[in-house]
Amino acid sequence: MIVEILYFAEFKDITRKEKEKFEISDSNLMALLNILFEKYELKSIIWDEKNQKIHSLISIIINNQAIHEKDPLLIDVSDGDTIAFLLPVSGG
């Protein structure tokens, strides 16, 4: 299956891309995360090593809908999905 990732803020700075498509063989989000972690220096931003989950501050958006589950093994993705990981907004 093919999914599209949208990059914003620090993710865009690291990848130097606005979006990118990946082919994944499994229907859970962990398959995609493994590809992203191998290709880019994103693991420390997205992944909570201690709890083996996505950091609580990261928002996951799939097809314009927020996903509240942080365990990537429980988040299903489908062919053609558009996925974004968002950092908290800061500023003043």
Secondary structure, 3 states (H helix, E strand, C coil): CEEEEECCHHHHHHHCCCEEEEECCCCEHHHHHHHHHHHCCCHHHHEECCCCEECCCCEEEECCEEECCCCHHHCECCCCCEEEEECCCCCC
